[in-house]
Amino acid sequence: MDRNVLHRFFAGTASFEEEEAVCDWVDASDKNREELIRERKYFDVLLLHKAKNSSMPQSGHQEERPAGDVQIAPLGLGKDDAPVRPVR
């Protein structure tokens, strides 16, 4: 599965067709499910790294970050760690 599609899925910006493709792909094998979980962990690390870098003080002064400025979309795992199919 394309990493960019997975990242859009995690961020909640994937199209309905992409969401369906991710769900079908995950349902196809345990290996795919493991890759989804591994890629989600990577995605979360990227978000946290980005948040950390954006909150670093510049010019020697401390910046205050607004509460909740980093949002991580829930993975939407259902029974047996399978993604919850989108409903539209």
HUHU-V934627 format. One line per field, one symbol per residue. ss: DSSP state (H for helix, E for strand, L for the rest). phi: phi as a letter, one per 20 degrees, with the letter a starting at -180 (. if undefined). A space follows every 50 residues. Layout:
ss: ???
phi: ???
This chain:
ss: LLHHHHHHHHHLLLLHHHHHHHHHHHHHLHHHHHHHHHHHHHHHHHHHHH HHHHLLLELLELLLLLLLLLLLLLLLELHHHLELLLLL
phi: .fgffffffffndffgffffffffffffaffffffgffffffgffgffff ffffdffdlmdedeeffmfdddfffmedgmlegfffdc
